[in-house]
Each structure stands twice: as C-alpha cells, then as structure tokens.
Amino acid sequence: MQPQTQTIWCNYVFNDATRARFLEAAAPHRVIFATKAGASVLTASAPDPALREATIAFGQPDPATCLDGGRLRWIALTSAGYTRYDTPAFMDALKTGGIAFTNASSVFAEPCAQHLLAMMLAFARELLPAHAEQLGERGWKFLEVRRRCVLLNGQTVVLLGYGAIARRLVELLAPFGMKIYAVRRRAYSERGVHVISEEKLTAVLAEADHVVNVLPDNAATLNYVNARRLSAVKPGARFYNIGRGTTVDNRALLEALGSGRIGGAYLDVFEQEPLPPEHPLWSAPNCYITPHSAGGRRDQDEAIADHFLKNLRVFEAGGEGMFDRVV
C-alpha cells in the first residue's frame, strides 16, 4: 500500500546535486522549498505562509507559523540544538496536537566528538604552544616542550551533559582508559562512564583533568559554568565548550584563565556570535577559539538529507522509532 502523500515544506538550502537526489527520494511526496533560506537555530526564521500548507516542516521553521495551519504532523530540524522551540507552550502544543519533533543530533555527534578529541590531544601533546612558537620566535624548545607533554591515558574527564555528542566522545576515548564522569539529573550505571547526579558534581570536579561542556541553552543552564564551579575544578584542568555560549559565565572563565586555575580553554560557542574582535576571550591566556565549527563536516548536505529520508520512511510506517525524536 502506498504511503499517504505528504506536503514537505523545506527551508534548508541543499547543493544542486543533493537537492535533486532529495526530490527524487522524497517522491511521491510534494516538496515546497521556502523562498528564504533557513536561519541558524540561534536566530529567528522568517515566517512563510507556505508552511501552513505543510504536513511536514523540514529545516528551521518559524515556531509560531508551525502551529497556525493545523495540518502539521512532524517538525524535522536540521540542527542538534532547538533553543527557540524549547518553551513549555510550544512543547505542550506539539504533544497535544500529536506532532512529532525531531532534531539532527546524530548528524553532528560524530564531528563534534572528533573535534573535542582533537583539542584534548592538542592540549596533551603541546601542539598549540608549539604552533604559536612557529608563528613567533621559532625557537627549538626541545626539552621544555617534551617535559610538558602528557598522555590522556588514565586521566579524568567530567562531561556536563550526556547526550549524543557526549556519548560518542565516550566511545572515542575508550582506548585511552580514562575515568569518565557524566552529569545528569539522576545517577545510573553505564559501561565506560560514571553517570552522576548534580549533587556530586563539586566532588568530581576536584578530580577533573578535562571538563567538557555540552549543555544546551535553556533557563536551567544559564551561566551553569560559573565562578563557584570553576573554583571547584582541579587546578590546571582544561575546559571545553561546544554546548552553548549562554551556559558559561565568561567573566568567571576569564578570571580562572588569568589565575591559572583553568590551565587552558577551547571554546567553539559564545553568547554573542560572531564573537566581537575586541572581546577579551580572544587574547585570554591559553584560550583557543574556533568559530562554531565543531559540527562542521564537508558532507553536511548529504548527511542532513539522508537523516531526513531515513526518518521519512519511519514516519510513513507510523512514526514508531523515529531517529533523534524529542517529542
């Protein structure tokens, strides 16, 4: 039996080859491409009246318009984050209306986890100071650099948040035999990681060689990484943020970097993006910045299309077991 024909509204801009393949694979469903490209999940999308015709919204749809038409059955985001949609009123409306809501966290978990591993190794093997030396004095600090190098083996990692990215990082770190803690609302046992409740966070921060922040942006996580928590961290530990910029108190982080309490920071996300050129984090000691690129992958268009099409087949069969389902 043929699946019921859906109207798919899309404001993600594919490259030409992927767009053609997507349209062919989505048939016999009708696809409406929005006239304006989708915005980042961190900024508002333009309302599009055509969205009211859709039964499926794919990309970064305007939240208010999603609930206007009354026909929508599934919202498929093209991002891992869903900050603008994560309100009690919107989520309640989805549940009441029986509207499925998925993100693309599994598309970005692999690049984000590899990005984190790359920075952890760069810190451990003194690659960043060595590169700075190449750009500066070009000295040959043979013994000094070698003696600062450490191994990841046996070190302790504390994960703030334990979603798809953190889980994949745990898998990548397995060969190093590291002790890994992950903070969640409730504690439970899982192979390769000690999942702890927030009440035990201060104690494990004192053991941490690496503190990895993958928290989302919401009211509960605002300035979660604050002066109190940074002061509890083992002196010299490294801090990483690929979660959201709003989860970190930048003033407290700058003070911790300046004092050496935090031995180094790798930051990919910020409360204000782009990060202004005059922002003090650019010149903070042992602070390394990438432009919200941790989730980058050359095949992003193909991966986004494949993720949606895989879920579309599940949706056609009734929706049970959709990938990356939030609601």
C-alpha positions, 0 to 999 in steps of 0.5 A: 500500500502506498504511503499517504502523500505528504506536503514537505515544506523545506527551508534548508538550502541543499547543493544542486546535486543533493537537492535533486537526489532529495526530490527524487527520494522524497517522491511521491511526496510534494516538496515546497522549498521556502523562498528564504533560506533557513536561519541558524537555530540561534536566530529567528526564521522568517515566517512563510505562509507556505508552511501552513500548507505543510504536513511536514516542516523540514529545516528551521521553521518559524515556531509560531507559523508551525502551529497556525495551519493545523495540518502539521504532523512532524517538525524535522530540524536540521540542527542538534540544538532547538533553543527557540522551540524549547518553551513549555507552550510550544512543547505542550502544543506539539504533544497535544496536537500529536506532532512529532519533533525531531532534531539532527543530533546524530548528524553532528555527534560524530564531528563534534566528538572528533573535534573535542578529541582533537583539542584534548590531544592538542592540549596533551601533546603541546601542539598549540604552544608549539604552533604559536612558537612557529608563528613567533620566535621559532625557537627549538624548545626541545626539552621544555616542550617534551617535559610538558607533554602528557598522555590522556591515558588514565586521566579524568574527564567530567562531561556536563551533559550526556547526550549524543555528542557526549556519548560518542566522545565516550566511545572515542576515548575508550582506548585511552582508559580514562575515568569518565564522569557524566552529569545528569539529573539522576545517577545510573550505571553505564559501561565506560562512564560514571553517570552522576547526579548534580549533587556530586558534581563539586566532588568530581570536579576536584578530580577533573583533568578535562571538563567538557561542556555540552549543555544546551541553552535553556533557563536551567543552564544559564551561566551553569559554568560559573565562578563557584564551579570553576573554583571547584575544578582541579587546578590546571584542568582544561575546559571545553565548550561546544554546548552553548555560549549562554551556559558559561559565565565568561567573566568567571572563565576569564578570571580562572584563565588569568589565575591559572586555575583553568590551565587552558580553554577551547571554546567553539560557542559564545553568547554573542556570535560572531564573537566581537574582535575586541572581546577579551576571550580572544587574547585570554591566556591559553584560550583557543577559539574556533568559530562554531565549527565543531559540527562542521563536516564537508558532507553536511548536505548529504548527511542532513538529507539522508537523516531526513529520508531515513526518518521519512520512511519511519514516519510513513510506517507510523512514526514508531522509532523515529531517529533523534525524536524529542517529542 
